Each structure stands twice: as C-alpha cells, then as structure tokens.
Amino acid sequence: MGLLSDPNRRQVLTNLLTRMNTPLCFMCYIAGVSWFMGLAFEPFILQTYTSENAMGSTMVDENFVYGDRALSYAREFSAHGKKAGEMPVEWLVKTMSGLGLETHTQTFSRTLPFPDEMRERYMVKGTNVYGILRASRAASTESIVLSTPVGIRQNSQAAGLLLALASYFRVSVPGQIHWAKDIVFLFNEHDMIGMEAWLEAYHDVNVTDINSSVMEGRAGAIQAAVTIEISSDVITSFDISIEGLNGQLPNLDLVNLFASFCQKNGVLCTIQGKLPRLDGETLDGYIHSLHTMLLMVLKQGSGKSQGDHGLFLRYHIEAVTIRGINSFHQYKFDMVTVGKVFEGVVRKLNNLLEKLHQSYFFYLLPSLSRFVSIGYYMPAFGFLILILLLRALDLWIRLSKVEPACAQDCAAENVRPSFLSIMTPIFICHVMGLALYYVPLLCQGTATEHFPISETEAVVLTSIAIYVAGLALPHSTQSASLPAEQAVQGWMTLKLIAILYLALLLGCITLINFSLGFILAVTLIPAAALAQPEPHRMLNALFLILMSPGTTLLMCIYLYHELAEYPVTLLECWQLLLQAVAESILDHHLYGCIVYPIIVFFIYPSWLLLWNVVFWN
C-alpha cells in the first residue's frame, strides 16, 4: 500500500509497467501456450480413477450368452427395414412386445430453417419406438436408457444387440432378479432430431419447436444413458464419444466405468479413435497424447454434440455414445463379449443410489488412463487473459497522462474524444452482428429467386458476404478526420474498451466451454494486443485478418483433419468451412447450440472493434 500511496514510487512503478509491458505480454503468451502443451505429458497429470464406490467393476459377474440371437435380430431388422423402405416400426413393436416389454411409439415432425443438404432432408417426419422393462424390486422412480439411432442401413447390429439385451434382462438368470431401476430400450429415427423429440416429450417441454405426439408411457427419472452405434458384425474396438452439446461433458465416472469393463473383458477401447499407448513418458507417447487432447479440444470447442448422448446432458443426465469400430484387424470380438460389456455397465448403473456427482465434470482426456482436471488447465487460460489486463492497464496509464499540444491554458477535455465518436463504432459493430444472425435466414428466399443457388448456399454465402462487409466499417463510423491529439486519444480509448470487453467475453465463454474459450484466446488475444493504427497499419490489419473468427475456423478444420489422419487440400478445407457454417446455424436452431450466436453477437463485433482501432483516422 505504501508503494501505491507514494507518488514518486507509484510513478516508478507505472513507468516500469509501461516500459516492460510488451515483454511481459510476450512471456505470458509463451507461458500460457507452454502450460497447455505440457498438459499432455503423463507425469504431470492425474491417473483416472473411479470416485463412486458403487461403480467398482469387480462386483459384477456377467453372464450374457445371447450373441447369436443379437446377430439374428440384426439380420431381421435390416431385412424388414429394406422391405419397408424406412425404419421397421411395426416389426420393432411386435418384437419388443413379444419380449414382454411395455412398448410405445412416438411420432414427430420438424421443418428445418433451410435444407440440410448433407443429409438430404428438409421436412423431417419419423417415429421413435421404445420399450420399458419395469423394475421388479422397486417402484418406477428411476430408470436407465439404452438407445441407438436407427435407419434403413444404420446401426442394425446395435438394434439387434439392444433387442438381445432386452431379451436377456427380461428373462434374467433364475435367482438374480436384481433390477432396481426401469430400463428403457429406445430406437430413435433421424438421429439427433428423433432423440430431441423423445427427450422433450419425456420431460414435457418444448424448447426447439419440434412437433411430437404425446408420450404414452414413461419410466422413472433417467439416471444415466448409453447410446450404442454398431454397423458391423465384426467389432475390433469401441470408441467413446463424450463431447456433448455446447461443450458439456458427462461425469468422468461414467467414462471410467465403460473403460474398466472393456479392460475386464479384454476388449480394446479407444478415445478420439486413438489406440492406447504404454509409453506416455517418451516423446512419441507425448505426441500421441497431445494429438488426442487436441482432437478433444477441437471437438468440444465446436459446441456440436458428437452423438445422441449430448442431448441427454442438457437435462443433467449423464450419458456417453459408444461406437463399435472395425478398423484394427488384429483384434476381433464376438457379440457375446460385446454383450457382457454392456451388461456389466447396466448392472453397475443399476446399483447407483444417487446420481453420478462425485467425479469430475470439467476435464480433458489425453488418454483413457489420464485426465486433466479444471485446476490443471485453467492456469493456461489465466496467463493468456493476463495479457489483456496488462494492455488495458498500459492504455489507462497512457490515457491518464494527457498532455495537450495546444496552448498551456487548453483544457485536457479538448483533446479527449467525444462520447459519440466512441459509441458509434461500438453500436454499428453490434448491428453487424445482429445482421449476421438474422439477415441470412430472412433473405434466403429472395436470394434463390435472383441467383442460381440453393437455399443452403444462399444462407451460407449471405453470411460470408455480411462478414466480409464488416471490413468497410471504419469508413462508415468515422466520417470526419479528427485533430491529431483527439485521434490518438480516440483509438486508445476504443482499444481500452475493446480489450476489456474481449477479456470479459473470453472469461465467460471459458467457464461454459473451456476449449472454445481457449481457442479464441490463443488467436484473438495476440491480435488485440498488437492492434493499433501506427506505425505498421497494414501489417496489423493483415495479422488481424489472420486471427479473425473465420480464419480461426478454417485453421481448426485443417488441424482437425491433420490430427485425425485425414488430410485435406485447401479447396476441400474451404468446402468443409462452408459446410461447417451451415451446420452451426442448423445446430443452433435445431438443438439450441449456443456457439453460433456467441460468435456473431459478441466475438465478431469485438473483432470489428479492433479492426476499427487499426483503421482509426
């Protein structure tokens, strides 16, 4: 306190801070990125463990023997699906009723805001079929969901496995009537749209404007859910997908539970499609872990659910998606072994006395045996956000030392920018964000009438046109040149507001979705720190464009395919960018993904403010 109250010492401190500001910012950036990269080194992070005592895998003896029945059900499902030309609803209802399940159907429909050209759908109509195995030892107060998204040629083996499990659970082993929770076997059509319709009807809400029939039968409150996707008779491994809507993650105990049962039954289990390695302390092992962690960061940062399980997380239901993989030909597992894994998982979830809550909800996974908790990865973001605070403090110190260049009796206020000159670019930048959100959907019909393009192309190209049009903002927000003193004070004041605004935004985004916040921080913070109209305006503008949200998305797409070992050319990357823009808009309107509105309402206007700083008159 004495250091700050003494004017001489305070002057020395402010001079030191101003002089050392750039080196400190550079050191913070290197420290933040290095900290994050070091999180993939196994000796630095924690080993996974199960926090819930009731989840120990050694307490269950699996006896599933209906492997051939599962394959038989799969063939029948596929044959009836091809015959009907759609999901075989009647056959499913008849088969599930014959197994003794309480069977119901639910119809739904949804009109998309514009056609989904990737899946070739616009008016979506479908039927969900679900059967309930009532608990024999308890009232219907709690339940577990086993689901699979099905179609004509989609996941027929998963459908057969679910029917075989239903048959086995219904008959059970004599003397082992152990089910204390209802078990729901759900077959949803049209992947996530069908799942969203079922969940909204089950919880009696309507948040995405899906039209669906009234739910005829309900089980208890859903405690956990497992979505199964298997499209091959040969299973070489299972891959766990955990990234949910808006970056939500399931409780880590659920991930550890499935991994432990795979290990117990000798089944290969992967994360992000990467094989497990035992040499985590070597350079090759570190690079492998880093690739796995970066893939998770890119998937989580997209805000897109990587499976139907992501919609369960919105309702505080812990869920994962398990995909059967047929890629590693040196391994092979039959349906009996696969069934034992899922039997064990359901048996352990059946033993839960309360919802999963003891383990972590905020984490990164460089491998299935190691995890990075929130206390380990947040300092990396802290170093980056410190750069903005240092820059803001430097600007505040420089603004407080106003030295008018006019006569000595000139008031300091004469060289300070007017309120209107600062608020005008802030207002117009946010108007551009509103236009980027509303105009593409409102003008898609007009665009298709005047140009030979589809509705999807109209939405995407209009969005890109509005995004690029923002580059002309400095010419519309600054109609008259200002005196030199006011110009300097003007861009410094606007930059101070912009970087404080950006710091607040990134802090809030990181609390919701760390991966998205960190990706934006790594790219936007250096651009924000360097943005100024002089002495190298064009270099600063070029760097700002390279760090813009659109360019960041393009770089993330390219990096993802490189890490996933599916490299793409620059032209293919551009096509994937257009596809990603369309899917982000659809995901927002269909499922409530918030990444798109966050970018257009907040991040894009914040970047435009920095663009105005660079081109300040």
C-alpha positions in Angstrom: 0.0 0.0 0.0 2.9 2.4 0.7 4.2 1.7 -2.7 1.0 2.9 -4.3 0.3 5.8 -2.0 3.7 7.4 -2.5 3.6 9.5 -5.8 7.2 9.0 -6.6 7.2 5.2 -6.1 3.9 5.0 -8.0 5.5 6.9 -10.9 8.4 4.5 -10.9 6.0 1.5 -10.9 3.9 2.9 -13.7 7.0 3.7 -15.8 8.3 0.2 -15.3 5.0 -1.3 -16.2 4.8 0.8 -19.4 8.3 0.0 -20.4 8.1 -3.7 -19.7 4.5 -4.2 -21.0 5.4 -5.8 -24.3 8.0 -8.3 -22.9 5.6 -9.2 -20.1 2.8 -9.9 -22.6 5.1 -12.0 -24.7 6.2 -14.0 -21.7 2.6 -14.6 -20.6 1.6 -15.8 -24.1 4.5 -18.3 -24.2 3.7 -19.4 -20.6 0.0 -20.0 -21.4 0.7 -22.0 -24.6 3.5 -24.0 -23.0 1.4 -24.8 -19.9 -1.4 -26.1 -22.2 1.0 -28.2 -24.3 2.6 -29.6 -21.1 -0.8 -31.0 -20.0 -0.4 -33.9 -22.4 2.7 -35.1 -20.6 1.5 -38.0 -18.5 3.9 -37.5 -15.4 2.3 -34.0 -15.0 -1.3 -35.1 -14.8 -3.5 -37.4 -12.8 -4.4 -41.0 -13.4 -8.1 -41.8 -13.9 -9.9 -43.4 -11.0 -13.5 -44.2 -10.0 -14.9 -41.9 -7.3 -18.2 -43.7 -6.8 -17.8 -46.8 -4.6 -20.8 -48.5 -6.2 -19.2 -48.4 -9.6 -16.4 -51.0 -9.0 -16.3 -53.3 -11.9 -15.2 -56.4 -10.0 -18.6 -56.6 -8.2 -20.4 -57.9 -11.3 -20.4 -61.3 -12.9 -21.6 -61.0 -16.5 -23.5 -64.0 -18.0 -24.7 -62.7 -21.3 -24.9 -65.6 -23.8 -27.3 -64.2 -26.5 -24.7 -63.3 -29.1 -26.2 -65.4 -31.9 -29.6 -64.0 -31.0 -28.3 -60.5 -31.4 -27.0 -61.2 -34.9 -30.3 -62.9 -35.8 -32.2 -59.8 -34.6 -29.9 -57.6 -36.6 -30.4 -59.5 -39.8 -34.2 -59.4 -39.3 -34.2 -55.7 -38.5 -32.2 -55.0 -41.7 -34.4 -57.2 -43.9 -37.7 -55.6 -42.6 -36.1 -52.2 -42.9 -35.2 -52.7 -46.6 -38.7 -54.1 -47.3 -40.5 -51.2 -45.6 -38.1 -48.6 -47.1 -37.8 -47.0 -43.6 -37.3 -47.9 -40.0 -39.4 -51.1 -39.4 -41.7 -49.7 -36.8 -44.3 -52.5 -36.9 -41.7 -55.2 -36.6 -40.0 -53.5 -33.7 -43.2 -53.0 -31.8 -44.2 -56.7 -32.4 -40.8 -58.0 -31.4 -40.4 -55.8 -28.3 -44.0 -56.7 -27.2 -43.2 -60.3 -27.7 -40.2 -59.9 -25.3 -42.5 -58.7 -22.6 -41.6 -55.0 -22.7 -44.1 -52.2 -22.3 -43.8 -50.9 -25.9 -44.8 -47.5 -27.2 -44.3 -45.4 -30.3 -43.9 -41.6 -30.7 -44.3 -39.7 -33.9 -42.6 -36.4 -34.6 -42.0 -33.8 -37.3 -39.7 -30.9 -37.8 -39.3 -28.3 -40.5 -35.7 -27.2 -40.8 -34.9 -23.5 -41.3 -33.3 -24.4 -44.6 -32.5 -27.8 -46.2 -29.8 -30.0 -44.7 -28.0 -30.9 -48.0 -25.5 -33.2 -46.3 -28.3 -35.5 -45.1 -30.8 -34.5 -47.8 -33.7 -33.5 -45.6 -35.9 -30.6 -45.0 -39.3 -31.8 -43.8 -38.4 -34.4 -41.2 -41.0 -36.9 -40.1 -40.3 -40.0 -38.2 -41.3 -42.4 -35.4 -39.4 -43.4 -32.2 -40.0 -46.8 -30.7 -39.2 -47.6 -27.1 -39.8 -50.4 -24.7 -39.7 -50.2 -20.9 -38.5 -53.1 -18.7 -40.1 -52.3 -15.4 -38.0 -52.9 -12.3 -39.0 -55.9 -10.3 -37.7 -54.8 -7.0 -38.6 -51.1 -6.8 -41.2 -48.6 -7.9 -40.8 -46.9 -11.2 -38.9 -43.9 -9.8 -35.6 -44.2 -11.6 -34.5 -45.5 -15.0 -31.6 -46.2 -17.3 -31.8 -45.6 -21.1 -30.1 -47.7 -23.8 -30.6 -46.2 -27.2 -29.5 -46.4 -30.8 -30.2 -44.2 -33.8 -31.5 -46.4 -36.5 -32.5 -46.2 -40.2 -32.7 -48.5 -43.1 -29.0 -49.3 -43.2 -27.9 -47.7 -40.0 -26.9 -49.5 -36.8 -28.7 -52.7 -37.5 -26.2 -54.6 -35.3 -26.8 -52.1 -32.5 -30.5 -52.7 -32.8 -30.0 -56.4 -32.7 -27.8 -56.1 -29.6 -30.4 -53.9 -27.8 -33.1 -56.5 -28.5 -30.9 -59.3 -27.3 -30.1 -57.4 -24.1 -33.8 -56.8 -23.6 -34.5 -60.5 -24.0 -31.7 -61.4 -21.6 -32.7 -58.8 -19.0 -36.3 -59.8 -19.2 -35.7 -63.5 -18.6 -32.7 -62.9 -16.3 -30.9 -65.7 -14.5 -33.0 -67.6 -12.0 -32.5 -66.2 -8.6 -30.9 -63.0 -9.9 -33.9 -60.6 -10.2 -31.7 -57.7 -9.4 -33.2 -54.8 -11.4 -33.9 -51.8 -9.2 -34.4 -49.3 -12.0 -36.5 -49.3 -15.1 -34.6 -50.0 -18.3 -35.7 -48.1 -21.4 -34.7 -49.5 -24.8 -35.0 -46.7 -27.3 -34.8 -46.8 -31.1 -34.9 -43.2 -32.4 -35.2 -42.2 -36.1 -33.4 -39.4 -37.8 -30.6 -39.4 -35.3 -30.5 -36.4 -33.0 -33.8 -34.9 -34.2 -35.6 -38.0 -33.1 -33.7 -38.1 -29.8 -34.5 -34.4 -29.2 -38.2 -35.1 -29.9 -38.2 -38.1 -27.4 -36.4 -36.2 -24.7 -38.7 -33.1 -24.9 -41.8 -35.3 -24.8 -40.4 -37.4 -21.9 -39.7 -34.3 -19.9 -42.9 -32.5 -21.1 -41.0 -29.4 -22.5 -40.8 -27.9 -26.0 -37.6 -25.8 -26.4 -36.9 -26.4 -30.1 -40.3 -26.3 -31.8 -40.5 -30.0 -32.6 -44.0 -31.3 -33.2 -44.4 -34.7 -31.5 -47.2 -36.9 -30.2 -48.0 -37.2 -26.5 -45.8 -39.6 -24.6 -48.0 -42.6 -23.8 -45.6 -44.3 -21.3 -42.9 -43.1 -19.1 -40.3 -44.8 -16.8 -38.7 -43.2 -13.8 -36.3 -40.2 -13.7 -33.4 -41.1 -16.0 -30.2 -41.5 -14.1 -27.9 -42.4 -17.0 -28.0 -43.2 -20.7 -25.8 -45.1 -23.1 -26.1 -44.7 -26.9 -24.8 -47.6 -28.9 -23.7 -47.3 -32.6 -22.6 -50.6 -34.3 -22.9 -51.2 -38.0 -20.7 -54.2 -38.5 -20.9 -57.9 -37.4 -17.1 -57.7 -36.6 -16.1 -55.5 -33.7 -12.4 -54.7 -33.2 -12.7 -52.0 -30.6 -15.0 -49.5 -29.0 -14.6 -45.7 -29.2 -16.1 -43.5 -26.5 -17.5 -40.2 -27.6 -18.0 -37.8 -24.7 -18.3 -34.2 -26.2 -21.9 -33.0 -25.8 -23.9 -30.0 -26.8 -22.2 -26.7 -26.1 -19.1 -28.4 -24.8 -20.8 -30.3 -22.0 -19.1 -33.5 -20.7 -20.5 -36.4 -18.8 -19.3 -37.3 -15.3 -15.9 -38.9 -15.6 -17.0 -41.9 -13.6 -19.3 -43.0 -16.5 -16.4 -42.9 -18.9 -14.1 -44.8 -16.4 -16.9 -47.3 -15.9 -17.1 -48.4 -19.5 -13.3 -48.3 -19.9 -12.9 -50.6 -16.9 -15.4 -53.1 -18.2 -13.7 -53.2 -21.6 -10.4 -53.8 -19.8 -12.0 -56.5 -17.7 -13.4 -58.4 -20.7 -10.3 -57.8 -22.8 -12.0 -55.5 -25.3 -9.9 -52.8 -26.9 -11.2 -49.3 -26.0 -10.1 -46.0 -27.6 -10.7 -42.3 -27.2 -10.8 -40.0 -30.3 -10.1 -43.1 -32.4 -6.5 -43.3 -30.9 -5.1 -46.6 -29.7 -3.9 -46.7 -26.1 -0.1 -46.5 -25.6 2.0 -47.5 -22.6 5.0 -45.2 -23.4 3.4 -42.0 -22.2 6.7 -40.7 -20.8 8.5 -40.9 -24.1 8.5 -38.3 -26.9 6.3 -40.5 -29.2 3.9 -41.1 -26.3 3.7 -37.4 -25.5 2.9 -36.5 -29.1 0.3 -39.2 -29.2 -1.3 -37.8 -26.1 -1.1 -34.3 -27.4 -2.9 -35.2 -30.6 -5.6 -37.0 -28.6 -6.1 -34.0 -26.3 -6.1 -31.5 -29.2 -8.8 -33.6 -31.0 -10.9 -33.4 -27.9 -10.4 -29.6 -27.7 -11.4 -29.1 -31.3 -14.5 -31.2 -30.9 -15.5 -29.7 -27.7 -14.8 -26.2 -28.9 -17.2 -26.7 -31.9 -20.1 -27.0 -29.4 -21.5 -29.7 -31.6 -22.7 -32.9 -30.0 -20.6 -35.9 -31.1 -23.6 -38.2 -30.6 -27.1 -38.6 -29.3 -25.8 -38.6 -25.8 -25.1 -34.8 -26.0 -28.8 -34.1 -25.8 -29.1 -36.0 -22.5 -26.5 -33.8 -20.9 -28.8 -30.8 -21.3 -31.3 -32.5 -18.9 -28.5 -33.2 -16.3 -28.5 -36.9 -17.4 -25.0 -38.5 -17.6 -24.6 -40.1 -21.0 -22.0 -41.3 -23.5 -22.0 -42.7 -27.0 -20.2 -45.9 -27.7 -19.3 -46.7 -31.3 -18.2 -50.1 -32.5 -15.2 -49.9 -34.7 -14.0 -52.3 -37.4 -10.6 -50.9 -38.2 -7.9 -52.7 -36.2 -7.9 -56.0 -37.9 -5.5 -57.6 -35.4 -8.4 -57.6 -32.9 -11.8 -59.2 -33.1 -14.6 -59.7 -30.6 -17.9 -61.6 -30.9 -21.3 -60.4 -29.8 -21.2 -62.4 -26.6 -18.2 -60.4 -25.3 -19.7 -57.2 -26.5 -23.0 -58.0 -24.7 -21.1 -58.8 -21.5 -19.5 -55.3 -21.6 -22.9 -53.6 -21.8 -24.5 -56.0 -19.3 -21.8 -55.1 -16.8 -22.3 -51.3 -17.4 -26.0 -51.5 -16.9 -25.7 -53.7 -13.9 -23.4 -51.2 -12.2 -25.6 -48.2 -13.1 -28.5 -50.2 -11.6 -26.6 -50.3 -8.3 -26.4 -46.5 -8.0 -28.2 -45.0 -5.1 -27.8 -41.4 -6.3 -26.9 -39.6 -9.5 -23.3 -39.5 -10.6 -21.8 -36.5 -9.0 -18.6 -37.3 -7.1 -16.2 -37.3 -10.0 -15.2 -34.5 -12.5 -17.5 -32.7 -15.0 -14.7 -30.4 -16.3 -11.7 -32.2 -17.7 -9.6 -33.0 -20.8 -8.6 -36.6 -21.8 -5.2 -37.1 -23.4 -5.8 -40.8 -22.9 -8.3 -43.1 -21.2 -5.8 -43.7 -18.4 -5.0 -40.0 -17.7 -7.1 -36.9 -17.3 -6.6 -33.1 -16.9 -8.9 -31.5 -14.3 -10.1 -27.9 -14.4 -7.5 -26.9 -11.8 -4.7 -28.0 -14.1 -5.8 -26.4 -17.4 -7.3 -23.1 -16.2 -3.8 -21.5 -15.4 -3.1 -21.8 -19.2 -6.1 -19.5 -19.9 -5.1 -17.3 -16.9 -1.8 -16.5 -18.5 -3.4 -15.5 -21.8 -6.1 -13.3 -20.2 -3.4 -11.6 -18.2 -2.1 -10.1 -21.5 -5.4 -8.2 -22.0 -5.3 -6.9 -18.4 -1.7 -5.7 -18.9 -2.5 -4.0 -22.1 -5.6 -2.4 -20.5 -3.5 -1.1 -17.6 -0.9 0.3 -20.0 -3.5 2.1 -22.0 -5.2 3.5 -18.9 -1.8 4.8 -17.7 -1.1 6.4 -21.1 -4.6 8.0 -21.2 -4.2 9.4 -17.8 -1.1 11.4 -18.9 -2.9 13.7 -21.3 -0.6 16.5 -22.5 -2.4 18.9 -24.7 -0.4 20.1 -27.7 -2.3 23.4 -27.9 -1.8 26.4 -25.6 -1.0 25.9 -21.9 -4.4 27.0 -20.8 -6.1 24.4 -23.1 -8.3 22.1 -21.1 -7.5 18.4 -21.2 -11.0 17.6 -22.3 -10.4 19.3 -25.6 -8.1 16.5 -26.8 -10.3 13.7 -25.5 -12.7 12.1 -28.0 -16.4 12.7 -27.7 -18.8 10.2 -26.4 -20.5 9.9 -29.8 -17.2 9.2 -31.6 -16.6 6.2 -29.4 -20.1 4.8 -29.1 -20.8 5.0 -32.9 -18.4 2.2 -33.9 -19.5 0.1 -30.8 -23.1 0.4 -31.9 -22.5 -0.3 -35.6 -20.3 -3.3 -34.9 -23.1 -4.9 -32.8 -25.6 -4.0 -35.5 -23.4 -6.0 -37.9 -23.6 -9.0 -35.5 -27.4 -8.7 -35.5 -27.4 -8.6 -39.3 -25.2 -11.7 -39.5 -27.6 -13.6 -37.3 -31.0 -12.6 -38.8 -30.4 -11.5 -42.4 -29.2 -14.8 -44.0 -32.3 -16.7 -43.0 -34.7 -13.9 -43.8 -33.2 -13.4 -47.3 -32.7 -17.0 -48.4 -35.9 -16.9 -50.5 -35.0 -13.7 -52.2 -31.5 -14.9 -52.9 -32.7 -18.1 -54.6 -35.1 -16.1 -56.8 -32.3 -13.9 -58.2 -29.4 -16.2 -58.2 -29.0 -19.8 -59.4 -28.2 -21.2 -55.9 -29.9 -23.4 -53.4 -31.3 -22.2 -50.1 -28.4 -23.6 -48.1 -25.9 -21.9 -50.4 -27.9 -18.7 -50.1 -27.7 -18.7 -46.3 -24.0 -19.5 -46.2 -22.9 -17.1 -48.9 -25.1 -14.3 -47.4 -23.4 -14.9 -44.1 -20.0 -14.7 -45.6 -20.9 -11.5 -47.5 -22.1 -9.8 -44.3 -19.0 -11.0 -42.5 -16.7 -9.5 -45.2 -18.8 -6.3 -45.4 -17.7 -5.5 -41.8 -14.3 -4.7 -43.2 -15.7 -1.4 -44.5 -16.9 -0.3 -41.1 -14.1 2.2 -40.4 -15.2 4.3 -43.4 -18.8 4.4 -42.1 -18.1 5.0 -38.4 -15.6 7.8 -38.9 -17.0 10.3 -41.3 -14.6 13.2 -40.5 -10.9 13.3 -39.6 -10.1 14.5 -36.1 -7.2 16.5 -34.8 -4.0 14.5 -34.1 -4.5 14.7 -30.3 -8.1 13.5 -30.4 -7.2 10.8 -32.9 -4.6 9.3 -30.6 -6.8 9.5 -27.6 -9.7 8.1 -29.7 -8.1 4.9 -30.8 -6.6 4.3 -27.4 -9.9 4.8 -25.7 -11.7 2.5 -28.1 -9.0 -0.2 -27.8 -9.2 0.0 -24.0 -12.9 -0.6 -24.2 -12.5 -3.4 -26.8 -9.9 -5.4 -24.9 -11.7 -5.1 -21.6 -14.9 -6.3 -23.4 -12.9 -9.1 -25.0 -11.5 -10.2 -21.7 -14.9 -10.3 -20.1 -16.3 -12.3 -23.1 -13.5 -14.8 -23.1 -13.7 -15.3 -19.3 -17.4 -16.1 -19.6 -17.0 -18.3 -22.6 -14.3 -20.3 -20.9 -16.5 -21.0 -17.9 -19.1 -22.5 -20.2 -16.8 -24.2 -22.8 -13.1 -24.1 -22.0 -12.0 -25.4 -25.3 -13.9 -22.7 -27.3 -12.6 -20.0 -24.9 -9.0 -21.2 -25.2 -9.1 -21.4 -29.0 -10.4 -17.9 -29.2 -7.9 -16.7 -26.6 -4.9 -18.1 -28.5 -5.9 -16.4 -31.7 -7.7 -13.2 -30.7 -5.5 -12.0 -27.7 -2.3 -11.5 -29.7 -4.3 -9.6 -32.4 -5.9 -7.5 -29.7 -2.6 -6.7 -28.0 -1.0 -5.6 -31.3 -3.9 -3.7 -32.8 -3.1 0.0 -33.3 -3.2 2.3 -36.3 0.5 3.1 -36.4 3.3 2.6 -37.2 2.6 -0.5 -39.3 -1.1 -0.3 -40.1 -1.3 -2.7 -43.0 0.8 -5.4 -41.2 -1.5 -5.0 -38.1 -4.6 -5.3 -40.4 -3.2 -8.4 -42.1 -2.4 -10.1 -38.7 -5.9 -9.2 -37.5 -7.4 -10.9 -40.5 -5.3 -14.0 -40.0 -6.6 -14.1 -36.4 -10.2 -13.4 -37.2 -13.0 -15.9 -36.2 -13.5 -17.0 -39.8 -9.8 -17.7 -40.4 -9.6 -19.4 -37.0 -12.5 -21.8 -38.0 -10.6 -22.6 -41.3 -7.4 -23.3 -39.4 -9.2 -25.5 -36.9 -10.8 -27.6 -39.7 -7.5 -28.1 -41.3 -5.8 -29.0 -38.0 -8.5 -31.4 -37.1 -8.2 -33.4 -40.3 -4.4 -33.5 -39.9 -4.7 -34.8 -36.3 -7.3 -37.3 -37.3 -5.0 -38.5 -40.1 -7.5 -37.5 -42.9 -5.5 -34.6 -44.5 -7.4 -32.3 -46.9 -6.4 -29.9 -49.6 -7.0 -26.1 -49.3 -10.0 -26.4 -51.6 -11.5 -29.2 -49.6 -10.9 -27.2 -46.5 -12.9 -24.3 -47.9 -15.8 -26.7 -48.8 -15.7 -28.0 -45.2 -15.8 -24.4 -43.9 -19.0 -23.7 -45.9 -20.4 -26.9 -44.6 -19.4 -26.1 -41.0 -21.1 -22.7 -41.2 -24.4 -24.3 -42.4 -24.2 -27.0 -39.7 -23.6 -24.5 -37.0 -26.7 -22.5 -37.9 -28.7 -25.7 -38.1 -27.4 -27.0 -34.8 -28.4 -23.7 -33.2 -32.0 -23.7 -34.5 -32.5 -27.5 -34.1 -30.8 -28.3 -30.8 -30.0 -24.9 -29.1 -26.3 -24.9 -29.7 -25.0 -21.5 -28.5 -21.6 -21.3 -30.3 -23.1 -19.6 -33.4 -24.9 -16.8 -31.5 -21.8 -16.3 -29.3 -19.6 -15.8 -32.3 -22.0 -13.5 -34.2 -23.4 -11.5 -31.3 -20.2 -11.0 -29.3 -16.9 -12.3 -30.7 -17.4 -10.9 -34.3 -18.4 -7.4 -33.0 -15.4 -7.5 -30.6 -13.1 -8.3 -33.5 -14.7 -5.5 -35.6 -13.9 -3.0 -32.8 -10.2 -4.0 -33.1 -10.5 -3.5 -36.9 -11.8 0.0 -36.2 -8.8 0.6 -33.9 -6.4 -0.3 -36.7 -8.0 2.0 -39.2 -8.8 4.9 -36.8 -8.4 8.2 -38.6 
